[in-house]
């Protein structure tokens, strides 16, 4: 699935034109590839996914940023997120 979404996600990040450090929500974060891309660009990221397996993978993949408080990975379908 990562191959299927990587190009589109990278293009979406380009179109967002995040020139300043931002806090970004990655809805349906999957394995955390896009989280890692956003983190590498200096952003803080909240990733959400309805799958516990994907939350686990995304958390492991981005464990250093999670430990530093720059990333959160949350198990939810997104309906209960609060600003």
C-alpha positions as a Markdown table, in Angstrom:
| # | Residue | x | y | z |
|---|---|---|---|---|
| 1 | Unk | 0.0 | 0.0 | 0.0 |
| 2 | Unk | 2.9 | 2.4 | 0.7 |
| 3 | Unk | 3.9 | 2.3 | -3.0 |
| 4 | Unk | 0.4 | 3.1 | -4.0 |
| 5 | Unk | 0.1 | 6.2 | -1.8 |
| 6 | Unk | 3.7 | 7.5 | -1.6 |
| 7 | Unk | 3.7 | 9.6 | -4.8 |
| 8 | Unk | 0.3 | 11.2 | -4.0 |
| 9 | Unk | 1.2 | 11.9 | -0.4 |
| 10 | Unk | 4.5 | 13.5 | -1.4 |
| 11 | Unk | 2.7 | 15.7 | -4.0 |
| 12 | Unk | 0.2 | 16.7 | -1.3 |
| 13 | Unk | 3.0 | 17.8 | 1.0 |
| 14 | Unk | 4.5 | 19.9 | -1.8 |
| 15 | Unk | 1.1 | 21.5 | -2.5 |
| 16 | Unk | 0.6 | 22.4 | 1.1 |
| 17 | Unk | 3.8 | 24.5 | 0.9 |
| 18 | Unk | 4.6 | 24.2 | 4.6 |
| 19 | Unk | 7.4 | 26.8 | 4.6 |
| 20 | Unk | 7.3 | 27.3 | 8.4 |
| 21 | Unk | 7.3 | 24.7 | 11.1 |
| 22 | Unk | 3.7 | 23.5 | 11.4 |
| 23 | Unk | 1.6 | 21.0 | 13.4 |
| 24 | Unk | 0.2 | 18.6 | 10.8 |
| 25 | Unk | -2.6 | 16.0 | 11.1 |
| 26 | Unk | -2.0 | 12.9 | 9.0 |
| 27 | Unk | -5.4 | 11.2 | 8.8 |
| 28 | Unk | -5.1 | 7.5 | 7.9 |
| 29 | Unk | -1.3 | 7.5 | 8.6 |
| 30 | Unk | -0.9 | 3.9 | 7.8 |
| 31 | Unk | 2.7 | 2.7 | 8.5 |
| 32 | Unk | 4.0 | 6.2 | 9.2 |
| 33 | Unk | 5.9 | 6.9 | 6.0 |
| 34 | Unk | 4.3 | 10.4 | 5.5 |
| 35 | Unk | 4.7 | 11.1 | 9.2 |
| 36 | Unk | 8.5 | 10.4 | 8.7 |
| 37 | Unk | 8.6 | 12.7 | 5.7 |
| 38 | Unk | 6.9 | 15.6 | 7.6 |
| 39 | Unk | 9.0 | 15.0 | 10.6 |
| 40 | Unk | 12.2 | 15.1 | 8.5 |
| 41 | Unk | 11.0 | 18.5 | 7.2 |
| 42 | Unk | 10.8 | 19.8 | 10.7 |
| 43 | Unk | 7.1 | 19.6 | 11.4 |
| 44 | Unk | 5.3 | 18.2 | 14.4 |
| 45 | Unk | 2.8 | 15.5 | 13.4 |
| 46 | Unk | -0.3 | 13.8 | 14.8 |
| 47 | Unk | -1.0 | 10.6 | 12.9 |
| 48 | Unk | -4.3 | 8.8 | 13.3 |
| 49 | Unk | -5.3 | 5.4 | 12.0 |
| 50 | Unk | -8.2 | 3.0 | 12.8 |
| 51 | Unk | -6.0 | 0.0 | 12.7 |
| 52 | Unk | -4.0 | -1.0 | 15.9 |
| 53 | Unk | -1.5 | -2.7 | 13.7 |
| 54 | Unk | -0.8 | 0.4 | 11.6 |
| 55 | Unk | -0.6 | 2.6 | 14.8 |
| 56 | Unk | 2.0 | 0.2 | 16.1 |
| 57 | Unk | 4.0 | 0.2 | 12.9 |
| 58 | Unk | 3.9 | 4.0 | 12.6 |
| 59 | Unk | 4.9 | 4.4 | 16.2 |
| 60 | Unk | 7.9 | 2.1 | 15.8 |
| 61 | Unk | 8.9 | 3.8 | 12.6 |
| 62 | Unk | 8.9 | 7.2 | 14.2 |
| 63 | Unk | 9.8 | 6.2 | 17.7 |
| 64 | Unk | 12.4 | 8.9 | 18.2 |
| 65 | Unk | 10.1 | 11.7 | 17.3 |
| 66 | Unk | 7.4 | 10.1 | 19.5 |
| 67 | Unk | 9.8 | 10.0 | 22.4 |
| 68 | Unk | 10.8 | 13.6 | 21.8 |
| 69 | Unk | 7.1 | 14.7 | 21.7 |
| 70 | Unk | 7.3 | 15.8 | 18.1 |
| 71 | Unk | 4.9 | 13.1 | 17.0 |
| 72 | Unk | 1.8 | 11.4 | 18.3 |
| 73 | Unk | 0.2 | 8.3 | 16.8 |
| 74 | Unk | -3.4 | 7.8 | 17.9 |
| 75 | Unk | -5.6 | 4.8 | 17.4 |
| 76 | Unk | -8.9 | 6.3 | 16.3 |
| 77 | Unk | -11.2 | 6.6 | 13.2 |
| 78 | Unk | -11.0 | 10.3 | 13.6 |
| 79 | Unk | -14.6 | 11.0 | 14.7 |
| 80 | Unk | -13.6 | 11.9 | 18.2 |
| 81 | Unk | -10.6 | 14.1 | 17.6 |
| 82 | Unk | -10.5 | 17.4 | 19.4 |
| 83 | Unk | -8.6 | 20.5 | 18.4 |
